[in-house]
Amino acid sequence: MALILGTEYCKIDSNGRFKFPIALKRQLETEDWRFVIRQGFTAECLELWTYASFQEEVESLQKKLNPYSIHDQQIMRQMTRANIVEMDSSDRLMVPPERKSVIGDAKEIVLQSTGKCIEIWGRTAYDKMNNEITDFASIVDKRLGELHGLPSVGDAE
């Protein structure tokens, strides 16, 4: 998926359809309006991928995993448990019925870009997740400092 930036709030109907925001659509460099939806692994959300970017993700996994390992087979099975959806002529996408339980009976959803994919959150779950992040600056300081082998600001004292 091309780098997509933004957070968009959308209404979702009782059938699970929502209009894909034009601000996000303009950022996609594709003629293929197929997407892949799967359940997020670490949060109460769905992940929306372009078909091409999901294909790249799966190919990358196939190179890293051993097809004869039971654990690697389980990983692949879970990572590819997904649905292909297509944008209709009205720029709508439909959350497949078997994925709808993740967002519940939300009337409003939030599309939050993450770089590789777009998370789809029920509005209530999204607000709760954001409210639970109490000290984001400390998280960034600690985690990014670890990644670059740098001491965090708190360690410098």
Order of alpha helices (4+ residues) and beta strands (2+ residues): beta-beta-alpha-beta-beta-alpha-alpha-beta-beta-beta-beta-alpha-alpha
